[in-house]
């Protein structure tokens, strides 16, 4: 059973200091009890500016958006 909707509230420092959140395997959501809306709400409650990427390797949903975000980051550019 997946868990984690409450993790942003249990570990707020982790979510305040992070650059992004990547939620993977979203293609499994119809088969699980994980509440992705509650998870998003809890993340935004702790850090409203934190980008959230929802990815599925199976369908590739969200992969290009996350890859572009990585490419656009200053730290990823060669010096």
N, C-alpha and C positions, 0 to 999 in steps of 0.2 A: 504494500500500500504506500503510495506517495504521501509525503507530508511536506509542509513548508510554507503554507499560506501565512503562518504566524512568525516565520523566521525574521522578517524585517523588524517586528516589534520586540522579539527576544534578543536580537543582536543589532541594535540600531547603529552602533559605531561602524560596523562593517558596511552598512548601507549608506551611511553618511559619507564615508571615505571612498567608496567605490566610484569608478568612472561610468559603469553601466551594469545592468543586470541582463543576463542571457537565460531565458527560460527555454529549455530544450524538450524535444520529444512531444511537441504540442499535438501531433497527430494522434497521440494516445488519449487525449482529454475525453473523448466520448466514452471511453471504457473505464475511466477512473473517477474517484470522488474528489479529486483536487479542484478547488475553487479558484480558478485563475483570476477572476474579477476581484475576489477578496485579496489575493496575493498582490495584484496591481495596486489596489487601494492602500494596503499596508505599506508597500514600497513608497508610494507617493506621500503617505502620511509622515514617513521618516525623512524622505528626500524628494521633494516635488520636482526637482530639476533632473533627476536621474533618468537617463534613457533606458527603456525596457525593450529588449528584443525578444520576440517569440519565434523560435526556430523549429523547423522540422527537416531533418536530413532526408527523410523519406520523400517528401513532396518538394523540398528545397524552399518552402515558404519562409520568408524572413532572412534567408542566408545572404542574398545580395545586399539587402539593406544593412545588415551587420558588417559585411565585408567592406562596404563603402564607408561606413562609420569608422572602421579601423584604418582604412586608407587615408581618411581625412584628418586623423589625429596627428597633432604636431610631433609627438614622440615617435611616430612610425615613419617619419620622413628622414631620409639620410642627411647627415650633416655635411 
